[in-house]
Amino acid sequence: MAANSGDIFSVSAPAVTKELKQERAVRTRERVLASAAAAFAAKGYPAVTILDVAQSAGMTKGAVYFHYENKDALAVAVTELFNRRIGEIARAVEELGLPPVSAVAELLIRTAVAFRDETALQAGARLQLERQLIGAQIPLPYEGYTDLITSWLAKEVTEVTENAEVTENAEVTDSAEIAEITGHAAPTTLATVLVSAFFGAQHISWVLNNRADLPERTIAVVRAIIPCAEEDIELCPSAPRG
């Protein structure tokens, strides 16, 4: 029995060692990426060096280069992290099962809070502004985000239409409600305007107040563009109260 146990352990040991090395590599890569995000958010792409990232991560430049071949690769990785985080926020909102307009407002508010509090989002937003200075193609911003908001607004219009009673007065009322939601704009256009206004607001909030007031600015954007959204905002668990 002892011999067999020894044989088993001797066979599995290399696999365990390999797994531990892989885990360490993943943790090291994450530390490098976090340090790069913090540097890009604070200083901007042109001013950041690999040495900055290495020193912040507590490692050598060689260790950084082992995981990322250059600063452009770091910028791409941080932008991808930004997009993944936006996707996580969107999925979390979808799981709440809110009415469509409430879901739109909640998504924007949660994104605002993340921009205020999370370095990865702050870095990703800054890199988008500096994309012409980056020597690699970084992912385009906010496309999936806009598509999701479009789908929710289209669902709201569909639900209003389907709930209409087949009477002349009901048709007038529901047409007015749809117009109040969309401003006579197609859901795609309205979503584009919302996203543009939101990300413009986050930039202004960053410059003026280091994004401290971004959630409140976001509520103002939603109210201005969808005037009938007040009741929907009340259903948002992340909406600032008072």
N, C-alpha and C positions, 0 to 999 in steps of 0.2 A: 504493500500500500504506500509506504514512504517513497519508494522508487517511482511509482506512478504519479504521486503528487508532485514530486520533483520534476518529472517530465512535463506535467501539465504547466507548472509555473514557468519552466524554462521556455516553453513554446509561446506562452502568452506575454511574457515580459517585453519583447520588442514591440508588440502591438500597443501595450500600455504606454511605453516610452514615447512611441510615435504620437499617440493621442495627446499626451501631456505637452509635447513640443508644439503640436498644432494649436492647442488651447493657449499656450503662451504666445504663439505667433499672432493669434487672433486678438488677444488682449493688447499686445504691443501695437498692432495695426490700429486698433481702436484708440489707443492713447495718442498715437501720432495724428490721427484724424481729428481728435478733439482739440489737440494743440494747434493744428493748422486752422481749424474753424475759429478758434479764439483769436488767432493772429490775424486772419483775414477780416474778421468782424471789427477788430480794434484798429488795424492799421491800413487795410485795403490791400488788394493784390500787389500793386507795384512795389510797395514798401516792405513786403514780407520776404524773408530769405529762408532757405532751408536751415540755416544756423538758428534763426529765431525759433523755428518749429522744434528743432532738436533740443535746444536749451529748455524750452517750455516743457517738453515731454520728458526731460531728464535722461537723454540718451545722446549718442554721437550722431554726427551727420551721416556717417556710414550706415548706421542702423535705420535712419529715415530713408536713405536711398535704397536700402534693401527691400523696403515695402513699396516705395513710390519713386519712380525713376527721375522725376523732376517736379518743379513747382506747379507746372501745368497739370500734371497727373493728380496732385493734391487738390487743385482747384476743381477738377472734374469730380473727384471723389466727394468733396464737401458739397458740391451742387447736387450730386446724386443722393447724399444723405438728407439734404434739404427737401428734395422731392419725396423721398420715402417718408419723412416726418409729416409732410403735408398729407400724404396718402393715409397715414395712420390716423390723423385727426379726422379726415373725411369718413373713414370706416367707422370710427367711434361714434360719429354723429349719425350715420346711417343706422347703427344698431339701436339708437334711442327710439326709432319709430315715430318721430315727430311729424306733424303736418308739413307739407312741402315748404311753405314760406318760413315756418319756424325753423325747419332744417337748414334753410339757406342762411337765416340770421345766426343760428347757433354755430354753423360752420365758420362764418366770418368772425364771430366773437371769439371762438376758440383759437382760430388762427391768429387773431390780434393778441390774445394772451400769450400764445407761444412766441410770437415775434417779440413781445415785451420781455419774456423771461428766458428764452432759449438761445444759446449762442449759435447753434447750428443754423437756425432760421435767420438770425441776424447776418451771419456770414454768407448764407446763400443769397439773400437779398442784395447784399453789397457786391457780390461777385456778378450778379446779373447786370448791375449797373456798369461794371467794369469788364464786361464780356469781350469788348473789342480789344482789350489789352492782354487777353489770355491767348496763348499760342496753341490752344486746343479747342475743339468744338464742345461746349458745355450744353447740357440739355436745355431745351427751350422752356421758358417759365409758364406755369399756370394753365397749360392747355387742358390737361385732364380736370383740373379744378374748375375751369370755366364750363367744360362739358357736363360735369356733375351738376352744377348750379342750373345750367340750361335744362337738364332732364327734370330737376325738381320743379322748376317754374312751369315747364310744359305739363307736368303732372297736375299741378294746381289748377291750371286753365282747364285741363281735361275733366278734373273732378267737379269744378264749378259747372261746366257745360253738361255733364252727365246727370248732375243733381237737379237740373232745371226742370220745372214742370212745364208741360206743353200747353202754355197759355200765353197770350200776347203780353200780359203784364209781367209774367215771370221772365219771359225772354228779354224784355226791356231791362228788368232788374238785374238779371244775370249778365247781360251785355255790359251794363254799367259796372258791375263788380269786376268783370274781366278787365275792362278798361282801367279800373282803378289799380288793379294788380300790375298790369303790364304797361300802363300809359300808352296804350295802342301800339306798343312795340312787340315784335316777336320775342319769344323767350330767349332766343339766341342773342338778340341785340341787348335785351335787358340784362342778361347774364354778363355780357361783355362790358357793359357800362358799370355794373356793380363791381366786377373784379378790378376794372381800371380805377374806379373811384377808391376802392379799398386799398389797393397797393400804392396809389398816390397818397392816400391819407397816412399810410404807415411810413412813407418816406418823409412827409412833412412832420409827423409826430417824432420821428427819429431825429431830425435836424433840430427841432425846437425843444423837445422835452425828453429825449432819449427813450421815446416810445411809452413813457409812463401813462399818457392819457389815450393810448391807442384804442382800448376797448370802448371808451366813451365816444371817441371819434367814429368808431365803426358803427355804433348804434345810430349816430347822427346820419351816417351815409345811408343806412338801410331805411331810416324814416324818411329821408329826403327823396330817395329813388322809388320806394314802395310806400306811399303814404298810408295805405290801409294796413300796414304790418304791425300796428301797435299791439293788437291782441296776440299776434303770433310771437312777438318779442317777449310778451309776458310768459309764454310757455317755454322760453329758453332757460335751461338751468344755469347757463354760464353768463346770462345777462347781468350787468351791474345793476344793483338795486338802489333805490333812493336817489 
